[in-house]
Amino acid sequence: MKIRTWVISGLVYLTVVIVGYAVITGNSILEGGDHEEHHAHDTTQEEEELMNNHDHHDHHHHSMHSEVEVNVDQNEDSLTFTLEDPNGEPPELAVNHEKEMHLIAVSNDLKAYHHLHPERLAEGYMRLNTPFSQERIISL
């Protein structure tokens, strides 16, 4: 085979791969990746602003990516979570890794880490008996 045949075959193969990738993923080969980079940068700025304005002693935590509002009430031996959708109704929770809710608690010194699963009391209400010292926890 001549070198010209190899080059043409290689270019045809490369074109098929690139067009196939674009069709499968839905990404246009003519657009740059700047949109995704800007979106990721904006999300990072939002997260930084949220962390800078976050009061660690406030017991009402809200997720910025969820439509579900989560209010946390802290007692000596338990945490109670009230969940509401934008209409004030209890949301329908999807089971993820065999549980409806996962709670990650990290100590102030980052030495203690807890992955916990609150129990459902009723629609929109969850409770967790706390196995940790409250003053050591900075983030839930």
C-alpha angles and dihedrals in degrees: 000000000000122000090244091060091051092050093049091046090050093050092048091049092048091049091051091050094048095046091045090052091049092050094047097045098034091232116136115234089212096058122079124234093245095106094061092044091053091047092052090048092050091050090051091051090050091050091049091050091049092050093046091051095040116117108211091203094055110103096201108085124183129192113226093210099047131079088210116095113216120199117189123203115193123208129173094270106017149035120222120201124202113196124198134171121220089277093055092252127127108266125234106250121212119221109245120183089353094303135089094216135026121194123195115197121186126189123236091250091046090235097109122060125177128188104193139173118216117215123241111246095177138328105314095005126098130172135197126191101222116235093186140071108267096217092058096056117090102164134035 
